[in-house]
Amino acid sequence: MYRSYLALLLSLSSCLTAAVNGTSASTSPDITVIVVVDQMAYQYMPRIRPYLHSGLKNLFDQGIEYTNAYFPHGTTATGTGHAGLSTGTYACTHGIIGNRWFDKAGNPVHCDQAFGDNAAIFNGHPGKHSYPKSAQQLLADTISDQFVLANPKNHTVYSISLKSRAAIMTAGNLGRAIWFDSHTHQFTSSHAYFKNFPAWIAQKNMLLHTNGQNYHWTSCFPLDNPAYSSVLPSTYSYVEENVPRINQTIPAQPAVKTERRERYSGDPYDAFLLTPAANQMVLDLATDCLHTELAENKEKRIILWVCLSSLDKLGHFYGPHSFEIVDMLYHLDNQLGAFMAQIKTRFNQKETLFILTADHGMAPIPEVLNDLGYAPACRIPMHKHMKTLNDQIAARFGVNDLIRAYKSPQLFFDMEQFGILPAPTRFAIEKMVKDFLHQQPGVKNVWTFKELEKTPCYPSEAVDFLKKQLFQGRSGHITILPEPYCIDSDWHYGTDHRTPYEYNTHVPLTFWWPSRLKASKISTKVWALQLANSLAALLGVDKPSACPFEALPGLEEAISQPNQQEMPVDQVFDQGNFQAIH
């Protein structure tokens, strides 16, 4: 229904687009590739930059790099970050306050969850993440939608990821989302995006090992090389496996659940998805996607979102100061160099724009900071606190299981129970919960939904970010703000990224289009959400309707006439170095 409605707007949108934006198709890229690296904090960049030599190096050295790009998010998460990049607006508008939330009765709702019969997953595994998936929960249109609306015959959008929520939040309603199902060990999608499952994806799936893959993780440099100078060896004491992966063979078998491996699902691909090879698998499918689409229609213009999730999956276990995280970034440098060179070689007649960014960063492991002497870092065991609070509420007020769920950074009440209580009782419960939480180590502040909504604050501070993520009916009743370097986690190991601090909100952002954009570095503070409107200006389409931002500074001024002296592909991408490392 929504697709049909949007399509009806085409005649108005496409006629006005070129005039409004002042950009003609002849000066717009034929292929736009947006690489979103899940959990790629900007803090990694100064540490690894001297040792880059391929894709990341070219993007940073030859592109327009924004060195102070931030998300205005109080709770940085995959769903929220990808939704913000594509819609160009805040979570209080697009509705994706997190990866999941809870309804009034305390039942979970996933950000990529659809309700109805028109979004069933192709070849889903019965009983495992088999709920229908689409962008139904996303309440604002995206740059992907606007691009297709401008010319549905010749404009196509794909988004490919290991995570369904990353692919769906960027594809929107009119793009096509593809993700990897670790339960069936195949790439898949839903009927919201394809009437019939594409043959080229099915063919790719046939080449994948159905029971996982043995993978030997070879480091890009010797481990005593200065390239790993930011690594803290004590990290392994606070990792669930307590062992390194780097320079090891990762077996193709399910990990056995133990106390230290409490986050494994038991699927054969669990271990594989935490390796550089999983990123390569997504990049290979992205290349196949471009080849298939352009072979069918050489006049097509394409947006391709490539959402790489392995760094995030790995980071939750190993933290930002591990050999594994640093080395995966060096592998990514090589992989992106080969990927970009392949596209430029295969489609050298096409104008191609590459963009690199991330959806959020990552906090250090608190215990690693403790070992260094930073005592305030700690874990806040919120599920343990939730049980204590429920017991106290039951004993004092006679209400059982009032707090139904916790999803960082919010407590979700059973609002059906809470709503029928007398007002004095509700206020007393709220005060008791807040007083208890204020006393816990690592907790900076606590608010009810209404209190946070009305709290005065300065623009762009932590409280402002939390307020911009409030959404009536989706946000929890109580919001907690941890102190810096404190994470609300009951896990005994690893780390997380759901706070509004520098290490979670500061991300890389760079535009690479040598024939049009002059290389430069822009240190002005910008918002990652400006990506959507900037893309609209460069592509010559309308910006997403809820986007309140202007285009990023420097793009219009940097647009030049086509560079007839552009470097050949084999000079732009140093494939000799890439081959030597591998």
C-alpha positions as CSV (number, residue, x, y, z in Angstrom):
1,M,0.0,0.0,0.0
2,Y,2.7,2.5,1.0
3,R,4.8,1.7,-2.1
4,S,1.7,2.3,-4.3
5,Y,1.0,5.6,-2.6
6,L,4.6,6.8,-3.0
7,A,4.6,5.9,-6.6
8,L,1.6,8.1,-7.2
9,L,3.7,11.1,-6.1
10,L,6.2,10.5,-8.9
11,S,4.7,12.9,-11.4
12,L,5.1,15.8,-9.0
13,S,8.4,14.9,-7.5
14,S,10.4,14.1,-10.7
15,C,9.2,17.2,-12.5
16,L,10.4,19.5,-9.7
17,T,13.5,17.8,-8.6
18,A,16.1,19.1,-11.0
19,A,14.9,22.7,-10.8
20,V,14.8,22.7,-7.0
21,N,18.3,21.2,-6.5
22,G,20.0,22.9,-9.5
23,T,21.8,19.6,-10.3
24,S,21.3,17.9,-13.6
25,A,21.6,14.2,-14.2
26,S,24.7,14.8,-16.3
27,T,26.6,16.1,-13.3
28,S,25.4,13.4,-10.9
29,P,27.0,10.1,-10.2
30,D,25.8,7.0,-12.0
31,I,26.8,4.8,-9.1
32,T,26.7,5.9,-5.5
33,V,28.2,3.4,-3.0
34,I,27.7,4.2,0.7
35,V,29.8,2.1,3.0
36,V,28.5,2.1,6.6
37,V,30.9,0.3,9.0
38,D,29.0,-0.7,12.1
39,Q,30.9,0.5,15.2
40,M,33.7,2.3,13.4
41,A,34.5,5.0,15.9
42,Y,36.5,8.0,14.8
43,Q,38.9,7.3,17.7
44,Y,40.3,4.5,15.6
45,M,41.4,6.7,12.8
46,P,44.5,8.5,14.3
47,R,45.8,5.1,15.6
48,I,45.6,3.3,12.3
49,R,46.0,6.0,9.7
50,P,49.8,5.8,9.4
51,Y,49.6,2.2,8.5
52,L,46.8,2.4,5.9
53,H,47.7,2.0,2.2
54,S,44.7,1.0,0.2
55,G,40.9,1.7,0.3
56,L,40.6,3.6,3.6
57,K,43.8,5.6,2.8
58,N,42.4,6.7,-0.6
59,L,39.0,7.6,0.9
60,F,40.7,9.8,3.5
61,D,43.5,11.2,1.4
62,Q,41.6,11.9,-1.8
63,G,38.1,12.6,-0.5
64,I,36.4,15.3,1.4
65,E,36.9,14.2,5.0
66,Y,34.8,15.6,7.9
67,T,36.9,15.1,10.9
68,N,34.2,16.2,13.4
69,A,31.1,14.3,12.4
70,Y,28.8,13.3,15.2
71,F,25.4,11.6,15.8
72,P,23.0,13.7,17.9
73,H,21.9,10.5,19.7
74,G,21.5,9.8,23.4
75,T,21.5,6.1,22.7
76,T,23.7,5.0,19.8
77,A,22.5,1.8,18.2
78,T,22.5,0.1,14.8
79,G,18.9,0.7,14.0
80,T,18.9,4.3,15.1
81,G,22.1,5.1,13.4
82,H,21.2,3.7,10.0
83,A,17.7,5.2,10.2
84,G,19.3,8.6,10.9
85,L,21.7,8.4,8.0
86,S,18.9,7.5,5.5
87,T,16.1,9.8,6.8
88,G,18.3,12.7,7.8
89,T,16.3,13.4,11.0
90,Y,16.1,12.5,14.7
91,A,14.7,9.4,16.3
92,C,11.9,11.5,17.8
93,T,10.7,12.0,14.2
94,H,11.6,8.7,12.4
95,G,10.6,6.6,15.4
96,I,13.6,4.1,15.5
97,I,14.6,4.8,19.1
98,G,16.7,1.6,19.2
99,N,17.1,-1.8,17.8
100,R,14.0,-2.8,19.7
101,W,11.5,-1.5,22.3
102,F,8.5,-2.8,24.2
103,D,4.8,-2.1,23.9
104,K,2.5,-1.2,26.8
105,A,2.2,-4.8,27.9
106,G,6.0,-5.3,27.8
107,N,6.1,-7.3,24.6
108,P,9.2,-6.7,22.4
109,V,8.9,-4.9,19.1
110,H,11.9,-5.1,16.7
111,C,12.8,-2.0,14.7
112,D,12.6,-4.1,11.4
113,Q,9.5,-6.0,12.4
114,A,6.5,-5.9,10.1
115,F,2.9,-6.8,11.0
116,G,0.9,-8.4,8.2
117,D,1.3,-11.0,5.5
118,N,3.1,-8.9,2.9
119,A,6.6,-9.0,4.4
120,A,7.4,-12.7,5.0
121,I,11.0,-13.7,4.8
122,F,12.2,-15.8,2.0
123,N,13.4,-19.3,3.2
124,G,13.3,-18.3,6.8
125,H,14.2,-20.7,9.6
126,P,11.0,-21.7,11.5
127,G,11.0,-20.3,15.0
128,K,14.2,-18.3,14.7
129,H,13.9,-14.6,13.8
130,S,11.2,-15.6,11.4
131,Y,8.9,-12.6,12.0
132,P,8.1,-10.6,8.8
133,K,10.5,-7.8,8.1
134,S,10.2,-4.4,6.4
135,A,10.5,-0.7,7.0
136,Q,7.1,-0.5,8.6
137,Q,8.4,0.8,11.9
138,L,10.3,3.6,10.1
139,L,8.0,6.6,10.2
140,A,9.9,8.9,7.8
141,D,10.9,8.6,4.2
142,T,14.6,8.1,3.2
143,I,17.0,9.3,0.6
144,S,16.6,5.9,-0.9
145,D,12.9,6.5,-1.3
146,Q,13.4,9.9,-2.8
147,F,16.0,8.6,-5.3
148,V,13.6,5.9,-6.6
149,L,10.7,8.4,-6.7
150,A,12.7,10.7,-8.9
151,N,12.8,8.1,-11.7
152,P,11.4,4.6,-10.8
153,K,12.3,3.3,-14.2
154,N,16.0,4.0,-14.1
155,H,16.8,4.6,-10.4
156,T,17.4,1.6,-8.2
157,V,18.5,1.3,-4.5
158,Y,20.0,-1.8,-2.8
159,S,21.2,-2.2,0.7
160,I,23.2,-5.3,1.7
161,S,24.3,-6.2,5.2
162,L,24.8,-9.0,7.7
163,K,22.1,-7.4,9.8
164,S,18.5,-7.1,8.6
165,R,17.9,-3.8,10.6
166,A,20.9,-2.1,8.9
167,A,19.8,-3.1,5.4
168,I,16.1,-2.2,6.0
169,M,16.7,1.1,7.7
170,T,18.8,2.3,4.7
171,A,16.8,0.7,1.9
172,G,13.6,2.3,3.3
173,N,10.4,1.4,1.6
174,L,11.3,1.7,-2.1
175,G,14.8,0.4,-2.0
176,R,15.6,-3.3,-1.8
177,A,17.1,-4.8,1.4
178,I,19.2,-7.9,1.5
179,W,20.7,-9.4,4.7
180,F,22.4,-12.6,5.9
181,D,20.4,-15.1,7.9
182,S,22.9,-16.9,10.2
183,H,20.3,-19.6,11.0
184,T,19.9,-20.7,7.3
185,H,23.4,-19.6,6.4
186,Q,22.2,-17.6,3.4
187,F,21.5,-14.1,2.2
188,T,17.8,-13.4,2.2
189,S,15.1,-10.7,2.0
190,S,11.4,-10.4,2.4
191,H,8.3,-10.0,0.2
192,A,8.3,-6.3,1.1
193,Y,11.2,-5.9,-1.2
194,F,10.9,-8.7,-3.9
195,K,7.9,-10.4,-5.4
196,N,10.2,-13.4,-6.2
197,F,13.6,-14.1,-4.7
198,P,16.3,-12.9,-7.1
199,A,18.1,-15.6,-9.0
200,W,21.5,-13.9,-8.6
201,I,21.2,-14.0,-4.8
202,A,20.1,-17.6,-4.9
203,Q,23.1,-18.4,-7.1
204,K,25.4,-16.7,-4.6
205,N,23.9,-18.7,-1.8
206,M,24.7,-21.9,-3.5
207,L,28.4,-21.0,-3.4
208,L,28.3,-20.5,0.4
209,H,29.2,-23.4,2.7
210,T,25.9,-24.5,4.3
211,N,27.5,-25.4,7.6
212,G,29.8,-22.5,8.1
213,Q,33.4,-22.0,7.1
214,N,36.8,-22.8,8.6
215,Y,38.7,-19.5,8.4
216,H,42.3,-18.8,9.3
217,W,42.7,-15.3,10.5
218,T,46.1,-14.1,9.4
219,S,47.2,-10.7,10.7
220,C,48.1,-7.9,8.2
221,F,51.3,-7.2,10.1
222,P,53.5,-9.0,12.6
223,L,51.9,-8.5,16.0
224,D,55.0,-6.7,17.3
225,N,54.6,-4.1,14.5
226,P,53.9,-0.5,15.7
227,A,50.6,-0.8,13.7
228,Y,49.2,-2.4,16.9
229,S,50.6,0.1,19.4
230,S,47.1,0.9,20.6
231,V,46.4,-2.7,21.7
232,L,46.2,-3.5,25.4
233,P,47.0,-7.1,26.0
234,S,45.0,-7.1,29.3
235,T,41.9,-7.1,27.0
236,Y,41.8,-10.9,26.8
237,S,41.2,-11.1,30.6
238,Y,37.8,-9.5,29.9
239,V,36.7,-11.3,26.7
240,E,34.1,-14.0,26.9
241,E,36.4,-16.5,25.2
242,N,39.6,-15.4,27.0
243,V,41.6,-16.3,23.9
244,P,42.8,-14.5,20.8
245,R,41.3,-15.1,17.3
246,I,44.0,-13.4,15.4
247,N,46.4,-15.8,13.7
248,Q,44.1,-18.6,14.7
249,T,41.9,-21.0,12.7
250,I,38.2,-20.3,13.4
251,P,36.4,-23.6,13.3
252,A,33.1,-24.0,11.4
253,Q,31.1,-25.4,14.3
254,P,28.7,-23.9,16.8
255,A,30.2,-22.4,19.8
256,V,29.2,-24.1,23.0
257,K,27.3,-21.9,25.4
258,T,29.1,-21.3,28.7
259,E,29.2,-18.4,31.2
260,R,31.9,-16.8,29.1
261,R,30.1,-17.4,25.8
262,E,26.6,-16.4,27.0
263,R,26.0,-14.3,23.8
264,Y,26.4,-17.0,21.2
265,S,23.3,-18.3,19.5
266,G,24.8,-21.7,18.8
267,D,24.7,-21.3,15.0
268,P,27.6,-22.5,12.9
269,Y,28.1,-19.0,11.4
270,D,28.5,-17.3,14.8
271,A,32.3,-17.5,14.9
272,F,32.7,-16.8,11.1
273,L,30.6,-13.6,11.3
274,L,33.2,-12.1,13.7
275,T,36.0,-12.3,11.1
276,P,37.3,-10.2,8.2
277,A,36.0,-12.9,5.8
278,A,32.4,-12.0,6.7
279,N,33.0,-8.4,5.5
280,Q,34.4,-9.8,2.3
281,M,31.3,-11.9,1.8
282,V,29.1,-8.8,1.9
283,L,31.4,-6.9,-0.5
284,D,31.4,-9.8,-2.9
285,L,27.6,-9.8,-3.0
286,A,27.6,-6.0,-3.4
287,T,29.8,-6.4,-6.5
288,D,27.5,-9.0,-7.9
289,C,24.5,-6.7,-7.3
290,L,26.0,-3.9,-9.4
291,H,27.0,-6.2,-12.2
292,T,23.6,-7.8,-12.4
293,E,21.7,-4.5,-12.3
294,L,23.8,-2.7,-14.9
295,A,23.9,-5.8,-17.1
296,E,20.1,-5.6,-17.3
297,N,19.9,-1.8,-17.9
298,K,23.1,0.1,-18.7
299,E,21.2,3.4,-18.2
300,K,20.4,2.7,-14.6
301,R,21.6,5.0,-11.8
302,I,22.1,3.1,-8.6
303,I,22.5,3.7,-4.9
304,L,24.2,0.8,-3.1
305,W,24.4,0.8,0.6
306,V,27.0,-1.6,1.9
307,C,26.5,-2.0,5.6
308,L,29.4,-4.0,7.2
309,S,28.5,-5.4,10.5
310,S,31.4,-7.6,11.6
311,L,33.4,-4.9,13.4
312,D,30.4,-4.4,15.7
313,K,29.8,-8.1,16.3
314,L,33.5,-8.5,17.1
315,G,33.7,-5.3,19.1
316,H,31.1,-6.3,21.6
317,F,33.3,-9.3,22.6
318,Y,36.8,-7.9,22.3
319,G,36.5,-4.1,22.8
320,P,38.4,-1.3,20.9
321,H,41.8,-2.0,22.3
322,S,42.2,-5.6,21.0
323,F,44.4,-7.0,18.3
324,E,41.3,-8.3,16.6
325,I,39.6,-4.9,16.2
326,V,42.7,-3.1,15.0
327,D,43.6,-5.9,12.5
328,M,40.0,-6.1,11.2
329,L,40.3,-2.4,10.2
330,Y,43.6,-3.1,8.3
331,H,41.9,-6.0,6.5
332,L,39.0,-3.6,5.7
333,D,41.5,-1.1,4.3
334,N,42.6,-3.8,1.9
335,Q,39.2,-5.1,1.1
336,L,37.8,-1.7,0.3
337,G,40.7,-1.0,-1.9
338,A,40.1,-4.1,-4.0
339,F,36.3,-3.5,-4.0
340,M,36.7,0.1,-5.2
341,A,39.2,-0.8,-7.8
342,Q,37.0,-3.6,-9.1
343,I,34.0,-1.2,-9.5
344,K,36.1,1.5,-11.2
345,T,37.6,-1.1,-13.6
346,R,34.4,-2.9,-14.4
347,F,32.3,0.2,-14.7
348,N,34.9,2.7,-15.7
349,Q,32.5,4.6,-18.0
350,K,30.3,5.4,-15.0
351,E,30.6,8.3,-12.6
352,T,31.0,6.8,-9.2
353,L,30.7,8.4,-5.8
354,F,31.9,6.5,-2.7
355,I,31.0,7.6,0.8
356,L,32.3,6.1,4.0
357,T,30.8,6.5,7.5
358,A,29.6,4.6,10.5
359,D,26.4,4.3,12.7
360,H,28.1,4.6,16.1
361,G,31.4,4.0,18.0
362,M,32.2,1.8,20.9
363,A,33.1,2.2,24.6
364,P,36.3,0.7,26.0
365,I,35.9,-2.3,28.3
366,P,35.5,-0.9,31.8
367,E,37.8,-3.4,33.5
368,V,40.5,-2.6,31.0
369,L,40.2,1.1,32.0
370,N,40.3,0.0,35.7
371,D,43.6,-1.8,35.0
372,L,45.0,1.4,33.6
373,G,44.0,3.3,36.7
374,Y,40.7,4.9,35.6
375,A,38.6,3.8,38.6
376,P,35.2,5.4,37.8
377,A,34.6,3.0,34.8
378,C,32.2,0.3,35.8
379,R,29.3,-1.9,34.8
380,I,25.7,-1.1,35.9
381,P,23.9,-4.4,36.3
382,M,20.5,-3.1,35.2
383,H,18.7,-6.4,35.0
384,K,19.7,-7.2,38.5
385,H,18.5,-3.8,39.6
386,M,15.2,-4.3,37.7
387,K,14.6,-7.5,39.8
388,T,15.4,-5.7,43.0
389,L,13.0,-2.9,42.1
390,N,10.2,-5.2,41.1
391,D,10.5,-7.0,44.5
392,Q,10.4,-3.7,46.3
393,I,7.4,-2.5,44.3
394,A,5.5,-5.7,45.0
395,A,6.3,-5.6,48.7
396,R,5.4,-2.0,49.2
397,F,2.6,-1.4,46.7
398,G,1.2,-4.9,45.9
399,V,2.0,-4.6,42.2
400,N,3.8,-7.6,40.7
401,D,6.3,-7.4,37.8
402,L,5.5,-3.7,37.1
403,I,8.9,-3.2,35.4
404,R,8.5,-5.6,32.4
405,A,11.8,-5.0,30.5
406,Y,15.0,-3.1,30.3
407,K,16.6,-2.0,27.1
408,S,19.5,0.4,27.4
409,P,19.0,3.1,28.6
410,Q,15.4,2.7,29.6
411,L,13.1,0.8,31.9
412,F,9.8,-0.2,30.4
413,F,6.8,-0.4,32.8
414,D,3.7,-2.5,32.2
415,M,1.7,0.6,31.4
416,E,-1.7,-1.2,31.5
417,Q,-1.0,-1.9,35.2
418,F,0.6,1.4,35.9
419,G,-2.1,3.4,34.3
420,I,-4.9,2.2,36.6
421,L,-3.0,3.0,39.8
422,P,-4.0,6.1,41.7
423,A,-1.9,9.1,40.9
424,P,-0.2,9.3,44.4
425,T,0.8,5.6,44.0
426,R,2.3,6.2,40.6
427,F,4.3,9.2,41.9
428,A,5.5,7.2,44.9
429,I,6.7,4.3,42.6
430,E,8.5,6.7,40.3
431,K,10.2,8.4,43.2
432,M,11.3,5.1,44.7
433,V,12.7,3.8,41.4
434,K,14.6,7.1,40.8
435,D,15.9,7.3,44.3
436,F,17.2,3.7,44.1
437,L,18.9,4.2,40.7
438,H,20.5,7.5,41.7
439,Q,22.3,5.6,44.5
440,Q,23.9,3.1,42.1
441,P,27.5,3.4,41.0
442,G,27.9,4.7,37.5
443,V,24.5,6.3,37.2
444,K,24.7,10.0,36.4
445,N,21.0,10.9,36.2
446,V,17.5,9.4,36.0
447,W,14.2,10.9,34.6
448,T,10.7,9.8,33.8
449,F,9.6,10.3,30.2
450,K,7.7,13.5,31.1
451,E,10.5,14.9,33.2
452,L,13.1,14.3,30.5
453,E,10.8,15.8,27.9
454,K,10.5,19.1,29.9
455,T,14.1,19.2,31.2
456,P,15.8,22.4,30.0
457,C,19.3,21.9,28.5
458,Y,21.8,23.4,26.2
459,P,21.8,22.3,22.5
460,S,24.0,19.4,21.6
461,E,24.6,18.2,25.2
462,A,23.9,14.7,26.4
463,V,20.4,15.6,27.8
464,D,19.5,17.2,24.5
465,F,20.5,14.1,22.6
466,L,18.4,11.9,24.9
467,K,15.4,14.2,24.4
468,K,15.7,14.0,20.6
469,Q,15.4,10.2,21.0
470,L,12.1,10.3,22.9
471,F,9.1,8.9,21.1
472,Q,5.7,8.5,22.8
473,G,4.5,4.9,22.9
474,R,8.0,3.5,22.1
475,S,10.3,5.0,24.7
476,G,10.5,3.6,28.2
477,H,9.0,5.1,31.3
478,I,12.4,5.7,33.0
479,T,15.6,6.9,31.2
480,I,19.0,6.4,32.8
481,L,22.1,8.4,31.8
482,P,25.3,6.6,32.9
483,E,28.5,8.4,33.8
484,P,31.2,8.4,31.1
485,Y,32.9,5.0,30.5
486,C,30.2,3.2,32.5
487,I,28.0,0.8,30.6
488,D,24.7,-0.6,31.7
489,S,25.3,-4.3,31.1
490,D,24.8,-7.5,33.1
491,W,27.3,-9.3,30.9
492,H,30.5,-10.1,32.8
493,Y,32.7,-9.5,29.7
494,G,32.9,-7.3,26.6
495,T,31.5,-3.9,26.1
496,D,28.7,-1.8,24.5
497,H,27.9,1.6,22.8
498,R,24.6,3.0,24.0
499,T,25.6,6.3,25.6
500,P,25.8,9.9,24.3
501,Y,29.6,10.4,24.8
502,E,32.4,11.1,22.4
503,Y,33.6,7.5,21.9
504,N,30.0,6.5,20.8
505,T,28.9,9.5,18.8
506,H,32.0,10.6,16.8
507,V,32.3,8.8,13.5
508,P,34.2,9.0,10.3
509,L,32.6,10.7,7.3
510,T,34.2,11.1,3.9
511,F,33.0,11.6,0.3
512,W,35.3,10.3,-2.6
513,W,34.5,11.4,-6.1
514,P,37.8,12.5,-7.7
515,S,36.3,13.8,-11.0
516,R,34.0,16.2,-9.1
517,L,35.1,16.7,-5.5
518,K,38.4,18.2,-4.5
519,A,40.2,16.5,-1.7
520,S,40.0,18.5,1.5
521,K,39.6,18.2,5.3
522,I,36.8,20.0,7.0
523,S,37.1,20.4,10.8
524,T,33.8,22.2,11.4
525,K,31.5,20.2,13.6
526,V,28.8,18.6,11.5
527,W,26.1,16.0,12.0
528,A,26.1,12.6,10.4
529,L,22.4,13.1,9.7
530,Q,23.4,15.8,7.1
531,L,24.4,12.9,4.9
532,A,20.8,12.5,3.5
533,N,20.4,16.0,2.3
534,S,24.0,16.1,1.0
535,L,23.2,13.1,-1.1
536,A,20.0,14.6,-2.3
537,A,22.0,17.7,-3.6
538,L,24.6,15.6,-5.3
539,L,22.1,13.2,-6.9
540,G,19.7,15.9,-8.0
541,V,16.7,14.6,-6.1
542,D,14.5,15.9,-3.3
543,K,15.7,15.5,0.2
544,P,13.8,13.3,2.6
545,S,10.7,15.2,3.8
546,A,11.5,15.2,7.5
547,C,15.2,16.2,7.1
548,P,15.8,19.5,9.0
549,F,19.4,19.9,8.0
550,E,21.3,21.7,5.3
551,A,23.8,19.9,3.1
552,L,27.3,19.4,4.5
553,P,29.6,22.4,4.1
554,G,32.2,22.2,1.4
555,L,30.4,19.9,-1.1
556,E,29.0,22.5,-3.4
557,E,32.1,24.6,-3.4
558,A,34.2,21.5,-4.1
559,I,32.3,20.5,-7.2
560,S,34.5,21.0,-10.2
561,Q,34.4,20.3,-13.9
562,P,35.3,16.7,-14.8
563,N,38.9,16.1,-14.3
564,Q,40.3,14.9,-17.6
565,Q,43.6,14.1,-15.9
566,E,42.1,11.7,-13.3
567,M,44.6,9.0,-12.2
568,P,44.3,5.6,-13.8
569,V,42.7,3.0,-11.6
570,D,45.9,1.0,-11.1
571,Q,47.6,4.2,-9.7
572,V,44.7,5.3,-7.5
573,F,44.5,1.8,-5.9
574,D,47.8,0.3,-5.0
575,Q,47.0,-3.3,-5.7
576,G,50.6,-4.3,-5.5
577,N,50.6,-3.7,-1.7
578,F,47.2,-5.3,-1.4
579,Q,48.4,-8.5,-3.1
580,A,51.6,-8.5,-1.0
581,I,49.8,-8.5,2.3
582,H,47.5,-11.3,1.2
